[in-house]
Amino acid sequence: MALGAIPEDNGDVNAQSDTNTVGTQAPVTRTDASPEGVPMADESGVMLPGSREEMRFLRKNSNWVNMIIAILACLAVVAVVLLIAPQPEVDSQRVVDYQSIAEQSQDSADFDLIVPEIPSGWTSNEANLDRVGESDRTSWYMSFVGTEQQWVSIEQAKATENWAENQVDDAIAAETVTVGGSDFQIYRTEDAKEYWVTGKGDTFVVITAIASPDTINAFAQQVAEQLK
């Protein structure tokens, strides 16, 4: 077109061109697409199947699942080993060799220790030579457990009659019996416990028992024989 010439009026053509220019928009870039251009989530935020985000999520959770499975497997192996391993036989009742303890303790005692023979099926669960309170005197103590939930203990000390009476707690004096030439004062409690007290000189013996009369009498007989 020559300089100074008036532009040719193209009418609707120019108007259409202006309209296209104004209406043109820049292409929209999706922010939820992977570097490869594959969308990782739709517009609602839900991960798309097969997307990198879904794969990352599955790997993260599968690590915890594998760890839990491994721990459970280890526990199962330990349980099986414990079940098939031989279990030691444990005796719930303590057993001591009271005769050997008496032999070892005799030199430390200032009186002859009473060491009875016990009935078949009975055992000793305690035997010791110990000091009487804070005094210089010693006491010899033995405890025996028998059949049918029977129990007998014998305590011997070079002490006073007052010491012997203090061993019976709140038991009530019941009767006096003579066994093997020795007199025994018997004390009883409401729970069927009996105390048989005897002495010779300054040596006293207290038998404490929850047992049949014949059993207590058998122990008292041996005490009387060895106390002479």
C-alpha positions in Angstrom: 0.0 0.0 0.0 1.3 3.4 -1.0 2.3 6.0 1.7 -0.6 8.1 2.8 -3.1 5.8 1.3 -6.3 5.1 3.1 -6.6 1.6 4.3 -9.0 -0.4 2.4 -12.2 -1.2 4.2 -12.6 -5.0 4.2 -15.7 -4.9 6.3 -16.5 -8.1 8.1 -13.1 -9.6 7.3 -11.2 -7.1 9.5 -13.7 -7.5 12.3 -13.3 -11.3 12.2 -9.5 -10.9 12.4 -9.7 -8.7 15.4 -12.1 -11.1 17.1 -9.7 -14.0 16.6 -6.8 -12.0 18.0 -8.6 -11.0 21.2 -10.0 -14.5 21.8 -6.7 -16.4 21.5 -5.5 -17.9 24.9 -2.2 -19.4 26.0 -2.2 -23.2 26.4 -2.8 -24.5 30.0 -0.1 -26.6 31.6 -1.3 -29.3 34.1 0.5 -29.2 37.4 -0.5 -32.8 38.3 1.4 -34.4 35.6 4.6 -36.4 35.9 7.8 -35.3 34.2 6.9 -37.7 31.4 3.7 -35.9 31.0 1.5 -38.6 32.4 -1.1 -37.3 34.9 -0.6 -38.6 38.5 -4.0 -37.6 39.8 -7.2 -36.4 38.4 -8.9 -33.2 39.2 -10.4 -34.6 42.4 -6.9 -35.5 43.8 -7.4 -39.3 43.4 -4.2 -41.1 42.3 -4.5 -42.5 38.8 -3.9 -46.3 38.4 -0.4 -46.9 37.2 0.9 -43.4 38.0 4.3 -42.8 39.7 2.5 -41.5 42.8 0.6 -44.7 43.1 3.7 -46.8 42.7 5.5 -44.7 45.4 2.6 -45.1 47.8 2.5 -48.9 47.2 6.2 -49.3 47.8 6.0 -47.2 51.0 3.2 -49.3 52.5 4.6 -52.6 51.3 7.7 -52.0 53.4 5.7 -51.9 56.6 3.7 -55.0 55.6 6.9 -57.0 54.9 8.3 -55.9 58.2 5.3 -57.1 60.1 5.2 -60.4 58.2 8.9 -60.9 59.0 8.4 -60.3 62.8 5.4 -62.7 62.9 7.5 -65.3 61.1 10.3 -64.9 63.7 7.8 -65.2 66.6 6.4 -68.3 65.1 9.8 -69.9 64.8 10.6 -69.1 68.4 7.3 -70.6 69.6 7.9 -73.8 67.7 11.4 -74.1 69.2 10.1 -73.6 72.7 7.5 -76.2 72.2 9.8 -78.9 70.9 12.7 -78.1 73.3 12.9 -80.4 76.4 11.6 -78.6 79.5 13.6 -79.0 82.7 11.8 -80.8 85.5 11.5 -78.3 88.4 10.6 -79.5 91.9 8.3 -76.8 93.4 9.2 -78.1 96.9 12.6 -77.2 98.3 14.5 -80.2 99.7 17.5 -80.0 101.9 19.8 -82.7 103.5 19.0 -81.8 107.1 21.2 -84.6 108.4 24.3 -83.3 106.6 23.5 -79.8 107.8 23.2 -81.0 111.4 26.6 -82.7 111.1 28.2 -79.6 109.8 26.5 -77.4 112.4 27.2 -79.5 115.5 30.6 -78.0 116.2 29.0 -74.5 116.4 26.3 -75.5 118.8 26.8 -75.8 122.6 24.3 -78.6 122.9 23.7 -81.9 121.2 21.5 -81.4 118.1 18.3 -83.5 117.8 18.2 -85.2 114.4 15.1 -87.3 113.9 14.3 -90.0 111.4 11.4 -88.9 109.2 8.6 -91.1 107.8 8.7 -92.5 104.3 7.5 -89.9 101.8 8.6 -87.0 104.0 11.3 -84.4 103.1 13.0 -81.6 104.9 12.7 -78.1 103.3 14.7 -76.2 105.9 17.5 -76.8 108.5 19.7 -74.2 110.1 21.6 -73.2 113.2 20.9 -69.6 114.0 21.3 -67.1 116.8 18.3 -66.5 119.1 17.4 -62.9 118.6 20.3 -60.6 119.6 21.6 -63.0 122.3 24.6 -65.2 122.3 22.4 -68.3 122.3 21.7 -70.4 119.2 18.7 -72.4 118.1 18.6 -75.5 115.9 15.6 -75.4 113.5 14.2 -78.1 111.1 11.1 -78.2 109.0 9.6 -81.3 107.5 6.9 -81.7 104.8 4.9 -84.9 104.6 2.1 -86.6 102.8 -1.5 -85.5 103.0 -0.4 -81.8 103.5 1.2 -82.6 106.9 3.9 -80.4 108.3 6.2 -80.6 111.4 8.9 -78.3 112.6 11.3 -78.8 115.5 13.2 -76.0 117.2 15.8 -76.6 119.9 17.7 -74.1 121.9 19.7 -73.7 125.1 17.5 -71.0 126.6 14.8 -70.5 129.2 11.3 -71.7 129.7 10.1 -68.2 128.8 11.7 -68.6 125.4 9.9 -71.8 124.8 6.5 -70.3 125.8 7.1 -67.4 123.4 7.3 -69.8 120.5 3.6 -70.9 120.8 2.2 -67.5 119.8 -1.5 -67.2 120.8 -2.1 -71.0 121.2 -4.0 -72.1 124.2 -2.6 -74.6 126.7 -4.6 -77.8 126.3 -3.0 -80.8 128.1 0.2 -82.4 129.3 1.3 -85.8 128.0 4.3 -88.0 128.7 6.1 -89.5 125.7 9.3 -91.5 125.9 9.8 -90.5 129.6 9.5 -86.7 128.8 6.6 -84.5 129.7 5.2 -82.4 126.8 2.9 -79.4 127.3 0.5 -79.3 124.4 -0.9 -76.0 123.0 -3.5 -75.8 120.3 -4.9 -73.1 117.9 -8.2 -72.8 116.1 -6.6 -73.7 112.8 -5.6 -77.2 114.1 -2.0 -76.3 114.7 -0.3 -77.9 117.7 2.7 -77.0 119.8 4.4 -79.6 121.9 6.9 -78.1 124.4 9.4 -80.0 126.5 12.8 -79.4 128.1 15.7 -80.9 130.0 17.9 -78.6 132.1 18.4 -75.5 130.1 17.7 -77.1 126.8 14.2 -76.7 125.4 12.4 -78.1 122.4 9.3 -76.9 120.6 7.5 -79.2 118.1 5.1 -77.3 115.9 2.8 -79.4 113.7 -0.2 -79.7 111.5 -0.3 -83.5 111.3 -2.0 -86.6 112.6 -1.7 -87.5 116.3 0.4 -90.6 115.4 2.8 -88.5 113.4 3.3 -85.9 116.1 3.7 -88.6 118.7 6.4 -90.3 116.6 8.4 -87.1 116.3 7.9 -86.5 120.1 9.2 -90.0 120.9 12.5 -89.3 119.0 12.9 -85.9 120.7 12.5 -87.4 124.1 15.0 -90.2 123.3 17.7 -87.8 122.0 17.1 -85.1 124.7 18.2 -87.5 127.5 
